[in-house]
Amino acid sequence: MTDSLFHVADASEWEAARALGRYERSTRGLSLAEVGFIHLSTAEQWPGVLERYYADHHGDLVLLTIDPSRVGPEIRWEPAQPEADELFPHLYGGLDAGAVTDARPLSR
């Protein structure tokens, strides 16, 4: 099993989630309720996610480091797109703030 998983988050959305104790954003601009899962990445994958989906983001971003052993909902390894070979971890439920072991600012 992977030691840590990662999620690129808007810093203000992460701060709001910390106050509630639960993070429910799937990806940039979309909620868990809209998508059905939270997009996660491995250490090798998150830089590509940052480049592809957040290059034009105007605001502060943080990289959430997640301990999979502290995550209650199921994590499924699935292709990001139906025709893709690369598998990404998808969290099928809300992310408890206690599962996040680090939230470091990202600079671009």
C-alpha positions in Angstrom: 0.0 0.0 0.0 1.1 3.5 -0.7 2.6 5.4 2.3 0.9 8.7 1.6 -1.6 10.0 -0.9 -2.0 13.7 -2.0 -4.6 16.2 -3.1 -4.0 19.7 -4.5 -6.5 22.0 -2.8 -7.4 25.7 -2.9 -6.0 27.0 0.4 -9.2 28.8 1.4 -11.3 25.7 0.8 -8.9 23.6 2.9 -9.1 26.2 5.7 -12.9 26.1 5.7 -12.8 22.3 5.7 -10.4 22.2 8.6 -12.8 24.4 10.7 -15.6 21.8 9.9 -13.3 18.8 10.4 -14.2 17.4 6.9 -13.1 18.2 3.3 -15.6 17.6 0.6 -14.1 19.0 -2.6 -13.5 16.6 -5.4 -11.3 18.7 -7.6 -11.0 22.2 -8.8 -14.4 23.8 -8.9 -16.3 20.6 -8.2 -17.7 19.1 -5.0 -17.7 15.5 -3.7 -21.5 15.6 -4.2 -21.2 16.6 -7.8 -18.5 14.0 -8.8 -19.0 11.2 -6.3 -15.4 10.9 -5.1 -12.4 13.0 -4.2 -9.5 12.9 -6.7 -6.2 11.9 -5.0 -2.7 11.3 -6.4 0.5 9.5 -5.6 3.8 11.4 -5.0 4.6 10.9 -8.7 1.2 12.0 -10.0 0.4 15.2 -8.1 2.9 17.5 -10.0 1.2 16.6 -13.3 -2.2 17.3 -11.7 -0.9 20.7 -10.6 0.4 21.5 -14.1 -2.7 20.3 -16.0 -5.5 21.5 -13.8 -4.2 24.4 -11.7 -1.8 26.3 -14.1 -4.3 29.2 -14.4 -5.6 29.1 -10.8 -5.4 32.6 -9.2 -5.1 32.0 -5.5 -3.2 30.1 -2.9 -2.9 26.3 -3.2 -1.9 23.7 -0.7 -0.7 20.1 -1.1 -2.6 17.9 1.3 -0.6 14.8 2.5 -3.1 12.0 3.4 -2.5 8.9 5.5 -4.6 6.2 3.8 -4.7 4.2 7.0 -6.7 7.1 8.6 -9.2 7.3 5.8 -12.6 5.7 6.5 -14.3 5.7 3.0 -13.1 3.3 0.3 -10.2 4.3 -1.9 -10.4 2.8 -5.4 -7.6 2.9 -8.0 -9.2 3.9 -11.3 -8.3 5.5 -14.6 -8.7 9.3 -14.7 -10.4 8.9 -18.1 -12.0 5.7 -19.5 -9.3 5.2 -22.2 -6.3 6.0 -19.9 -3.9 3.3 -18.6 -2.7 5.3 -15.5 -4.6 4.6 -12.3 -5.4 7.3 -9.8 -6.7 6.8 -6.2 -10.3 8.0 -5.8 -11.8 8.5 -2.3 -15.4 7.6 -2.2 -16.5 9.8 0.6 -15.5 12.8 2.6 -12.0 13.3 3.9 -11.7 13.6 7.6 -9.3 16.4 8.5 -7.5 14.1 10.9 -6.4 11.9 7.9 -4.4 14.9 6.6 -0.9 14.8 8.0 0.5 17.9 6.3 -0.8 20.8 4.3 2.0 22.7 2.6 1.7 25.8 0.4 2.5 25.2 -3.2 4.3 27.9 -5.2 4.1 28.1 -9.0 
